[in-house]
Amino acid sequence: MAVQKISTGSVHQIPADLRAALAASPKAHAVWEDITPLARSEWICWVISGKKVETRTIRIKKALSKLSGGMRRPCCWAGCPHR
């Protein structure tokens, strides 16, 4: 199996758990590669801002679902404070 290139964000590096999830979801991965580095940072920040493992796991699943549906930015979130 070939290693897939998964782009990172402009501010945040992609964590291993999100990278693995994107690699396993071709549809979400395709949208991920099509969005801007700033948009990728928004998704990464939203995922890693969850403090509990359960919250982070839920956010990764939601991110895959939303990305697969074509959503380009996390919804109903104030945005990455690190940019």
Secondary structure, DSSP 8 states (H G I E B T S, - for coil): ---------SSS---HHHHHHHHT-HHHHHHHHHS-HHHHHHHHHHHHT--SHHHHHHHHHHHHHHHHTT--S-SS----TT-
